[in-house]
Amino acid sequence: MYELSKADKRLCRELIKQGVEKEFAIGLNKLDAIIQAWKDGKHDNREGYHTVYQSVKEFDKHIARRYDNPSNSTLHFTVIALLHDKLISVEDLEGFSEQTKALFLRHLSDD
């Protein structure tokens, strides 16, 4: 088990905060597209409502799985997931210790 330094944990939390903000924007844009399709008459009221509801429900589960109850021992896994999903970039890893940066890059190269 790899133990992050205090400085690396702080950087992880900053990147996670950036990631969740980007994910919220993605979710809101998806909902906007659904609502716009309803406004354009592509869905009736019932279908539009259920599509919005399902989208919010699925997105909320994703957000909860990834971001709820983070612990110091799982911070690096969340950052790896953010890298994998391209919500953060390799350039965002600047400031991490070389050992931690290598850990992230090793997991990224496994994709």
N, CA, C and O atoms as a GROMACS GRO file, in nm:
protein
  444
    1MET      N    1   0.085  -0.119   0.000
    1MET     CA    2   0.000   0.000   0.000
    1MET      C    3   0.088   0.123   0.000
    1MET      O    4   0.180   0.135   0.082
    2TYR      N    5   0.061   0.214  -0.091
    2TYR     CA    6   0.139   0.337  -0.102
    2TYR      C    7   0.080   0.444  -0.012
    2TYR      O    8  -0.041   0.466  -0.013
    3GLU      N    9   0.164   0.510   0.066
    3GLU     CA   10   0.121   0.617   0.156
    3GLU      C   11   0.161   0.752   0.099
    3GLU      O   12   0.279   0.777   0.074
    4LEU      N   13   0.064   0.839   0.078
    4LEU     CA   14   0.089   0.972   0.026
    4LEU      C   15   0.142   1.064   0.136
    4LEU      O   16   0.105   1.049   0.252
    5SER      N   17   0.228   1.157   0.098
    5SER     CA   18   0.273   1.259   0.193
    5SER      C   19   0.160   1.360   0.216
    5SER      O   20   0.062   1.362   0.140
    6LYS      N   21   0.173   1.442   0.319
    6LYS     CA   22   0.072   1.545   0.345
    6LYS      C   23   0.056   1.638   0.226
    6LYS      O   24  -0.055   1.674   0.188
    7ALA      N   25   0.169   1.677   0.166
    7ALA     CA   26   0.164   1.768   0.051
    7ALA      C   27   0.093   1.701  -0.066
    7ALA      O   28   0.014   1.765  -0.136
    8ASP      N   29   0.121   1.572  -0.090
    8ASP     CA   30   0.055   1.500  -0.200
    8ASP      C   31  -0.094   1.484  -0.173
    8ASP      O   32  -0.175   1.492  -0.266
    9LYS      N   33  -0.132   1.460  -0.048
    9LYS     CA   34  -0.274   1.450  -0.014
    9LYS      C   35  -0.346   1.582  -0.041
    9LYS      O   36  -0.458   1.584  -0.093
   10ARG      N   37  -0.280   1.692  -0.006
   10ARG     CA   38  -0.339   1.824  -0.030
   10ARG      C   39  -0.359   1.846  -0.180
   10ARG      O   40  -0.463   1.896  -0.223
   11LEU      N   41  -0.258   1.811  -0.261
   11LEU     CA   42  -0.270   1.826  -0.407
   11LEU      C   43  -0.380   1.735  -0.462
   11LEU      O   44  -0.454   1.775  -0.552
   12CYS      N   45  -0.390   1.614  -0.409
   12CYS     CA   46  -0.497   1.524  -0.453
   12CYS      C   47  -0.634   1.588  -0.428
   12CYS      O   48  -0.720   1.586  -0.515
   13ARG      N   49  -0.651   1.643  -0.310
   13ARG     CA   50  -0.780   1.705  -0.277
   13ARG      C   51  -0.811   1.822  -0.370
   13ARG      O   52  -0.926   1.842  -0.408
   14GLU      N   53  -0.708   1.899  -0.406
   14GLU     CA   54  -0.729   2.011  -0.499
   14GLU      C   55  -0.773   1.959  -0.636
   14GLU      O   56  -0.865   2.014  -0.697
   15LEU      N   57  -0.707   1.853  -0.684
   15LEU     CA   58  -0.743   1.797  -0.815
   15LEU      C   59  -0.882   1.734  -0.810
   15LEU      O   60  -0.958   1.744  -0.906
   16ILE      N   61  -0.916   1.670  -0.699
   16ILE     CA   62  -1.048   1.610  -0.684
   16ILE      C   63  -1.155   1.720  -0.686
   16ILE      O   64  -1.261   1.702  -0.746
   17LYS      N   65  -1.127   1.831  -0.620
   17LYS     CA   66  -1.221   1.944  -0.621
   17LYS      C   67  -1.241   1.994  -0.764
   17LYS      O   68  -1.354   2.022  -0.804
   18GLN      N   69  -1.133   2.006  -0.841
   18GLN     CA   70  -1.144   2.048  -0.981
   18GLN      C   71  -1.224   1.946  -1.061
   18GLN      O   72  -1.309   1.983  -1.142
   19GLY      N   73  -1.197   1.819  -1.036
   19GLY     CA   74  -1.265   1.712  -1.109
   19GLY      C   75  -1.415   1.712  -1.085
   19GLY      O   76  -1.494   1.700  -1.179
   20VAL      N   77  -1.455   1.727  -0.959
   20VAL     CA   78  -1.598   1.725  -0.930
   20VAL      C   79  -1.667   1.845  -0.992
   20VAL      O   80  -1.781   1.834  -1.038
   21GLU      N   81  -1.601   1.960  -0.994
   21GLU     CA   82  -1.661   2.077  -1.059
   21GLU      C   83  -1.680   2.052  -1.209
   21GLU      O   84  -1.783   2.088  -1.265
   22LYS      N   85  -1.581   1.990  -1.272
   22LYS     CA   86  -1.594   1.958  -1.416
   22LYS      C   87  -1.705   1.857  -1.438
   22LYS      O   88  -1.781   1.868  -1.535
   23GLU      N   89  -1.716   1.759  -1.349
   23GLU     CA   90  -1.822   1.659  -1.363
   23GLU      C   91  -1.960   1.721  -1.346
   23GLU      O   92  -2.053   1.685  -1.418
   24PHE      N   93  -1.974   1.814  -1.252
   24PHE     CA   94  -2.102   1.882  -1.235
   24PHE      C   95  -2.139   1.956  -1.364
   24PHE      O   96  -2.255   1.953  -1.406
   25ALA      N   97  -2.042   2.022  -1.425
   25ALA     CA   98  -2.068   2.093  -1.551
   25ALA      C   99  -2.111   1.996  -1.660
   25ALA      O  100  -2.203   2.025  -1.737
   26ILE      N  101  -2.046   1.880  -1.668
   26ILE     CA  102  -2.082   1.778  -1.767
   26ILE      C  103  -2.226   1.732  -1.743
   26ILE      O  104  -2.304   1.720  -1.837
   27GLY      N  105  -2.260   1.706  -1.617
   27GLY     CA  106  -2.395   1.661  -1.584
   27GLY      C  107  -2.500   1.766  -1.618
   27GLY      O  108  -2.606   1.734  -1.672
   28LEU      N  109  -2.471   1.891  -1.585
   28LEU     CA  110  -2.566   1.998  -1.615
   28LEU      C  111  -2.583   2.017  -1.765
   28LEU      O  112  -2.694   2.042  -1.812
   29ASN      N  113  -2.475   2.005  -1.841
   29ASN     CA  114  -2.486   2.016  -1.987
   29ASN      C  115  -2.569   1.903  -2.046
   29ASN      O  116  -2.645   1.923  -2.140
   30LYS      N  117  -2.553   1.782  -1.988
   30LYS     CA  118  -2.633   1.668  -2.035
   30LYS      C  119  -2.781   1.693  -2.007
   30LYS      O  120  -2.867   1.667  -2.091
   31LEU      N  121  -2.810   1.743  -1.887
   31LEU     CA  122  -2.950   1.774  -1.853
   31LEU      C  123  -3.005   1.884  -1.942
   31LEU      O  124  -3.121   1.877  -1.984
   32ASP      N  125  -2.924   1.984  -1.970
   32ASP     CA  126  -2.967   2.092  -2.058
   32ASP      C  127  -3.004   2.038  -2.196
   32ASP      O  128  -3.103   2.080  -2.256
   33ALA      N  129  -2.924   1.943  -2.246
   33ALA     CA  130  -2.954   1.884  -2.377
   33ALA      C  131  -3.086   1.807  -2.374
   33ALA      O  132  -3.164   1.812  -2.468
   34ILE      N  133  -3.110   1.736  -2.263
   34ILE     CA  134  -3.236   1.662  -2.250
   34ILE      C  135  -3.354   1.758  -2.246
   34ILE      O  136  -3.455   1.737  -2.314
   35ILE      N  137  -3.342   1.864  -2.168
   35ILE     CA  138  -3.450   1.962  -2.157
   35ILE      C  139  -3.471   2.035  -2.290
   35ILE      O  140  -3.584   2.063  -2.328
   36GLN      N  141  -3.363   2.064  -2.358
   36GLN     CA  142  -3.375   2.130  -2.488
   36GLN      C  143  -3.447   2.040  -2.588
   36GLN      O  144  -3.529   2.087  -2.667
   37ALA      N  145  -3.417   1.910  -2.584
   37ALA     CA  146  -3.487   1.816  -2.672
   37ALA      C  147  -3.636   1.814  -2.640
   37ALA      O  148  -3.719   1.805  -2.730
   38TRP      N  149  -3.670   1.821  -2.512
   38TRP     CA  150  -3.811   1.827  -2.472
   38TRP      C  151  -3.876   1.956  -2.524
   38TRP      O  152  -3.987   1.954  -2.577
   39LYS      N  153  -3.804   2.068  -2.509
   39LYS     CA  154  -3.857   2.196  -2.559
   39LYS      C  155  -3.876   2.195  -2.709
   39LYS      O  156  -3.968   2.258  -2.761
   40ASP      N  157  -3.790   2.123  -2.779
   40ASP     CA  158  -3.799   2.114  -2.925
   40ASP      C  159  -3.904   2.013  -2.971
   40ASP      O  160  -3.922   1.991  -3.091
   41GLY      N  161  -3.974   1.952  -2.875
   41GLY     CA  162  -4.081   1.859  -2.909
   41GLY      C  163  -4.035   1.718  -2.941
   41GLY      O  164  -4.112   1.639  -2.994
   42LYS      N  165  -3.912   1.685  -2.911
   42LYS     CA  166  -3.861   1.550  -2.939
   42LYS      C  167  -3.908   1.449  -2.834
   42LYS      O  168  -3.902   1.328  -2.858
   43HIS      N  169  -3.953   1.498  -2.720
   43HIS     CA  170  -4.008   1.412  -2.614
   43HIS      C  171  -4.139   1.472  -2.568
   43HIS      O  172  -4.155   1.594  -2.563
   44ASP      N  173  -4.234   1.385  -2.533
   44ASP     CA  174  -4.354   1.438  -2.468
   44ASP      C  175  -4.319   1.466  -2.322
   44ASP      O  176  -4.208   1.435  -2.277
   45ASN      N  177  -4.411   1.524  -2.249
   45ASN     CA  178  -4.383   1.565  -2.111
   45ASN      C  179  -4.339   1.448  -2.023
   45ASN      O  180  -4.242   1.458  -1.948
   46ARG      N  181  -4.411   1.338  -2.031
   46ARG     CA  182  -4.379   1.222  -1.948
   46ARG      C  183  -4.240   1.167  -1.982
   46ARG      O  184  -4.158   1.143  -1.893
   47GLU      N  185  -4.214   1.149  -2.109
   47GLU     CA  186  -4.085   1.094  -2.152
   47GLU      C  187  -3.972   1.190  -2.115
   47GLU      O  188  -3.866   1.146  -2.069
   48GLY      N  189  -3.993   1.319  -2.134
   48GLY     CA  190  -3.891   1.417  -2.097
   48GLY      C  191  -3.861   1.415  -1.949
   48GLY      O  192  -3.745   1.417  -1.908
   49TYR      N  193  -3.967   1.409  -1.868
   49TYR     CA  194  -3.948   1.405  -1.722
   49TYR      C  195  -3.872   1.280  -1.682
   49TYR      O  196  -3.776   1.288  -1.605
   50HIS      N  197  -3.912   1.164  -1.732
   50HIS     CA  198  -3.845   1.039  -1.695
   50HIS      C  199  -3.700   1.035  -1.743
   50HIS      O  200  -3.614   0.979  -1.676
   51THR      N  201  -3.674   1.093  -1.857
   51THR     CA  202  -3.536   1.098  -1.906
   51THR      C  203  -3.451   1.185  -1.815
   51THR      O  204  -3.338   1.148  -1.783
   52VAL      N  205  -3.503   1.299  -1.774
   52VAL     CA  206  -3.429   1.386  -1.680
   52VAL      C  207  -3.407   1.312  -1.549
   52VAL      O  208  -3.297   1.312  -1.495
   53TYR      N  209  -3.513   1.251  -1.497
   53TYR     CA  210  -3.504   1.181  -1.369
   53TYR      C  211  -3.398   1.070  -1.374
   53TYR      O  212  -3.314   1.061  -1.284
   54GLN      N  213  -3.401   0.987  -1.477
   54GLN     CA  214  -3.305   0.878  -1.489
   54GLN      C  215  -3.162   0.931  -1.502
   54GLN      O  216  -3.069   0.877  -1.442
   55SER      N  217  -3.146   1.036  -1.578
   55SER     CA  218  -3.014   1.095  -1.596
   55SER      C  219  -2.959   1.147  -1.463
   55SER      O  220  -2.843   1.122  -1.430
   56VAL      N  221  -3.041   1.219  -1.389
   56VAL     CA  222  -2.998   1.272  -1.259
   56VAL      C  223  -2.966   1.156  -1.164
   56VAL      O  224  -2.865   1.161  -1.094
   57LYS      N  225  -3.050   1.055  -1.162
   57LYS     CA  226  -3.031   0.941  -1.072
   57LYS      C  227  -2.900   0.868  -1.102
   57LYS      O  228  -2.823   0.839  -1.011
   58GLU      N  229  -2.874   0.839  -1.229
   58GLU     CA  230  -2.750   0.770  -1.268
   58GLU      C  231  -2.628   0.857  -1.240
   58GLU      O  232  -2.526   0.809  -1.191
   59PHE      N  233  -2.638   0.984  -1.271
   59PHE     CA  234  -2.525   1.075  -1.250
   59PHE      C  235  -2.496   1.090  -1.101
   59PHE      O  236  -2.380   1.094  -1.060
   60ASP      N  237  -2.601   1.098  -1.020
   60ASP     CA  238  -2.582   1.110  -0.875
   60ASP      C  239  -2.512   0.987  -0.819
   60ASP      O  240  -2.426   0.999  -0.732
   61LYS      N  241  -2.547   0.870  -0.867
   61LYS     CA  242  -2.479   0.747  -0.823
   61LYS      C  243  -2.331   0.751  -0.859
   61LYS      O  244  -2.246   0.713  -0.779
   62HIS      N  245  -2.301   0.797  -0.980
   62HIS     CA  246  -2.161   0.808  -1.023
   62HIS      C  247  -2.084   0.904  -0.933
   62HIS      O  248  -1.975   0.873  -0.887
   63ILE      N  249  -2.142   1.022  -0.909
   63ILE     CA  250  -2.077   1.122  -0.824
   63ILE      C  251  -2.055   1.067  -0.684
   63ILE      O  252  -1.948   1.084  -0.626
   64ALA      N  253  -2.155   1.000  -0.629
   64ALA     CA  254  -2.144   0.944  -0.494
   64ALA      C  255  -2.035   0.838  -0.487
   64ALA      O  256  -1.956   0.836  -0.392
   65ARG      N  257  -2.031   0.749  -0.586
   65ARG     CA  258  -1.928   0.644  -0.585
   65ARG      C  259  -1.788   0.703  -0.590
   65ARG      O  260  -1.698   0.658  -0.520
   66ARG      N  261  -1.771   0.805  -0.672
   66ARG     CA  262  -1.637   0.860  -0.691
   66ARG      C  263  -1.595   0.956  -0.581
   66ARG      O  264  -1.478   0.956  -0.540
   67TYR      N  265  -1.686   1.038  -0.531
   67TYR     CA  266  -1.645   1.150  -0.447
   67TYR      C  267  -1.692   1.146  -0.301
   67TYR      O  268  -1.635   1.218  -0.219
   68ASP      N  269  -1.790   1.066  -0.267
   68ASP     CA  270  -1.838   1.064  -0.129
   68ASP      C  271  -1.742   0.987  -0.038
   68ASP      O  272  -1.686   0.884  -0.076
   69ASN      N  273  -1.725   1.040   0.080
   69ASN     CA  274  -1.644   0.976   0.185
   69ASN      C  275  -1.501   0.943   0.142
   69ASN      O  276  -1.458   0.828   0.155
   70PRO      N  277  -1.429   1.039   0.090
   70PRO     CA  278  -1.290   1.010   0.054
   70PRO      C  279  -1.206   0.986   0.180
   70PRO      O  280  -1.227   1.052   0.282
   71SER      N  281  -1.114   0.896   0.171
   71SER     CA  282  -1.022   0.873   0.282
   71SER      C  283  -0.880   0.893   0.231
   71SER      O  284  -0.855   0.887   0.110
   72ASN      N  285  -0.789   0.915   0.321
   72ASN     CA  286  -0.650   0.936   0.282
   72ASN      C  287  -0.594   0.818   0.203
   72ASN      O  288  -0.507   0.834   0.118
   73SER      N  289  -0.645   0.699   0.231
   73SER     CA  290  -0.593   0.580   0.163
   73SER      C  291  -0.652   0.560   0.023
   73SER      O  292  -0.605   0.475  -0.052
   74THR      N  293  -0.754   0.638  -0.014
   74THR     CA  294  -0.815   0.622  -0.147
   74THR      C  295  -0.802   0.744  -0.236
   74THR      O  296  -0.847   0.743  -0.350
   75LEU      N  297  -0.740   0.850  -0.186
   75LEU     CA  298  -0.728   0.973  -0.265
   75LEU      C  299  -0.660   0.947  -0.399
   75LEU      O  300  -0.704   0.997  -0.502
   76HIS      N  301  -0.553   0.870  -0.397
   76HIS     CA  302  -0.478   0.847  -0.522
   76HIS      C  303  -0.561   0.770  -0.624
   76HIS      O  304  -0.544   0.789  -0.744
   77PHE      N  305  -0.651   0.682  -0.578
   77PHE     CA  306  -0.737   0.609  -0.672
   77PHE      C  307  -0.833   0.706  -0.743
   77PHE      O  308  -0.861   0.690  -0.862
   78THR      N  309  -0.883   0.803  -0.670
   78THR     CA  310  -0.972   0.901  -0.731
   78THR      C  311  -0.897   0.985  -0.834
   78THR      O  312  -0.951   1.012  -0.941
   79VAL      N  313  -0.774   1.026  -0.802
   79VAL     CA  314  -0.694   1.103  -0.898
   79VAL      C  315  -0.666   1.019  -1.022
   79VAL      O  316  -0.670   1.070  -1.134
   80ILE      N  317  -0.636   0.891  -1.004
   80ILE     CA  318  -0.613   0.802  -1.119
   80ILE      C  319  -0.738   0.794  -1.206
   80ILE      O  320  -0.729   0.797  -1.329
   81ALA      N  321  -0.856   0.785  -1.143
   81ALA     CA  322  -0.982   0.781  -1.219
   81ALA      C  323  -1.003   0.911  -1.296
   81ALA      O  324  -1.049   0.909  -1.410
   82LEU      N  325  -0.969   1.024  -1.233
   82LEU     CA  326  -0.983   1.153  -1.301
   82LEU      C  327  -0.890   1.162  -1.422
   82LEU      O  328  -0.929   1.214  -1.527
   83LEU      N  329  -0.769   1.110  -1.407
   83LEU     CA  330  -0.675   1.106  -1.520
   83LEU      C  331  -0.731   1.017  -1.631
   83LEU      O  332  -0.730   1.055  -1.748
   84HIS      N  333  -0.778   0.900  -1.593
   84HIS     CA  334  -0.833   0.806  -1.690
   84HIS      C  335  -0.948   0.867  -1.769
   84HIS      O  336  -0.957   0.848  -1.890
   85ASP      N  337  -1.035   0.940  -1.700
   85ASP     CA  338  -1.151   1.002  -1.765
   85ASP      C  339  -1.118   1.136  -1.831
   85ASP      O  340  -1.206   1.203  -1.885
   86LYS      N  341  -0.991   1.174  -1.826
   86LYS     CA  342  -0.942   1.298  -1.888
   86LYS      C  343  -1.007   1.424  -1.828
   86LYS      O  344  -1.025   1.524  -1.897
   87LEU      N  345  -1.042   1.417  -1.700
   87LEU     CA  346  -1.093   1.534  -1.630
   87LEU      C  347  -0.978   1.619  -1.576
   87LEU      O  348  -0.995   1.738  -1.548
   88ILE      N  349  -0.863   1.557  -1.562
   88ILE     CA  350  -0.739   1.627  -1.531
   88ILE      C  351  -0.634   1.574  -1.628
   88ILE      O  352  -0.652   1.468  -1.688
   89SER      N  353  -0.526   1.648  -1.643
   89SER     CA  354  -0.422   1.607  -1.738
   89SER      C  355  -0.292   1.576  -1.665
   89SER      O  356  -0.278   1.600  -1.546
   90VAL      N  357  -0.199   1.521  -1.738
   90VAL     CA  358  -0.067   1.490  -1.683
   90VAL      C  359  -0.002   1.618  -1.632
   90VAL      O  360   0.070   1.615  -1.533
   91GLU      N  361  -0.026   1.730  -1.699
   91GLU     CA  362   0.030   1.858  -1.655
   91GLU      C  363  -0.020   1.896  -1.515
   91GLU      O  364   0.050   1.968  -1.443
   92ASP      N  365  -0.138   1.850  -1.478
   92ASP     CA  366  -0.193   1.880  -1.346
   92ASP      C  367  -0.118   1.807  -1.234
   92ASP      O  368  -0.138   1.836  -1.116
   93LEU      N  369  -0.033   1.713  -1.271
   93LEU     CA  370   0.041   1.636  -1.171
   93LEU      C  371   0.166   1.708  -1.122
   93LEU      O  372   0.234   1.660  -1.031
   94GLU      N  373   0.196   1.822  -1.182
   94GLU     CA  374   0.311   1.900  -1.136
   94GLU      C  375   0.290   1.937  -0.990
   94GLU      O  376   0.180   1.974  -0.949
   95GLY      N  377   0.394   1.927  -0.912
   95GLY     CA  378   0.385   1.959  -0.771
   95GLY      C  379   0.383   1.834  -0.683
   95GLY      O  380   0.415   1.841  -0.565
   96PHE      N  381   0.344   1.720  -0.741
   96PHE     CA  382   0.349   1.596  -0.666
   96PHE      C  383   0.494   1.549  -0.654
   96PHE      O  384   0.579   1.585  -0.735
   97SER      N  385   0.520   1.468  -0.553
   97SER     CA  386   0.653   1.408  -0.541
   97SER      C  387   0.676   1.319  -0.663
   97SER      O  388   0.580   1.272  -0.726
   98GLU      N  389   0.799   1.297  -0.696
   98GLU     CA  390   0.832   1.214  -0.813
   98GLU      C  391   0.776   1.074  -0.799
   98GLU      O  392   0.730   1.015  -0.897
   99GLN      N  393   0.779   1.018  -0.678
   99GLN     CA  394   0.728   0.884  -0.653
   99GLN      C  395   0.577   0.878  -0.678
   99GLN      O  396   0.528   0.783  -0.740
  100THR      N  397   0.505   0.976  -0.631
  100THR     CA  398   0.360   0.979  -0.650
  100THR      C  399   0.325   1.002  -0.796
  100THR      O  400   0.235   0.938  -0.850
  101LYS      N  401   0.397   1.093  -0.860
  101LYS     CA  402   0.374   1.119  -1.002
  101LYS      C  403   0.397   0.991  -1.083
  101LYS      O  404   0.320   0.961  -1.175
  102ALA      N  405   0.502   0.917  -1.049
  102ALA     CA  406   0.532   0.792  -1.119
  102ALA      C  407   0.419   0.690  -1.098
  102ALA      O  408   0.383   0.617  -1.191
  103LEU      N  409   0.363   0.686  -0.978
  103LEU     CA  410   0.250   0.596  -0.949
  103LEU      C  411   0.132   0.629  -1.041
  103LEU      O  412   0.073   0.540  -1.101
  104PHE      N  413   0.098   0.757  -1.051
  104PHE     CA  414  -0.012   0.798  -1.136
  104PHE      C  415   0.015   0.764  -1.282
  104PHE      O  416  -0.072   0.710  -1.351
  105LEU      N  417   0.133   0.793  -1.328
  105LEU     CA  418   0.167   0.769  -1.469
  105LEU      C  419   0.170   0.620  -1.502
  105LEU      O  420   0.134   0.580  -1.612
  106ARG      N  421   0.214   0.540  -1.406
  106ARG     CA  422   0.216   0.394  -1.428
  106ARG      C  423   0.073   0.344  -1.449
  106ARG      O  424   0.050   0.262  -1.538
  107HIS      N  425  -0.020   0.390  -1.369
  107HIS     CA  426  -0.159   0.349  -1.386
  107HIS      C  427  -0.218   0.404  -1.514
  107HIS      O  428  -0.300   0.338  -1.578
  108LEU      N  429  -0.179   0.523  -1.552
  108LEU     CA  430  -0.229   0.582  -1.675
  108LEU      C  431  -0.181   0.503  -1.797
  108LEU      O  432  -0.256   0.485  -1.893
  109SER      N  433  -0.057   0.455  -1.793
  109SER     CA  434  -0.002   0.380  -1.906
  109SER      C  435  -0.062   0.241  -1.918
  109SER      O  436  -0.047   0.177  -2.022
  110ASP      N  437  -0.130   0.193  -1.813
  110ASP     CA  438  -0.194   0.062  -1.817
  110ASP      C  439  -0.320   0.062  -1.904
  110ASP      O  440  -0.372  -0.044  -1.938
  111ASP      N  441  -0.370   0.180  -1.938
  111ASP     CA  442  -0.495   0.190  -2.015
  111ASP      C  443  -0.480   0.147  -2.156
  111ASP      O  444  -0.576   0.150  -2.233
   0.00000   0.00000   0.00000
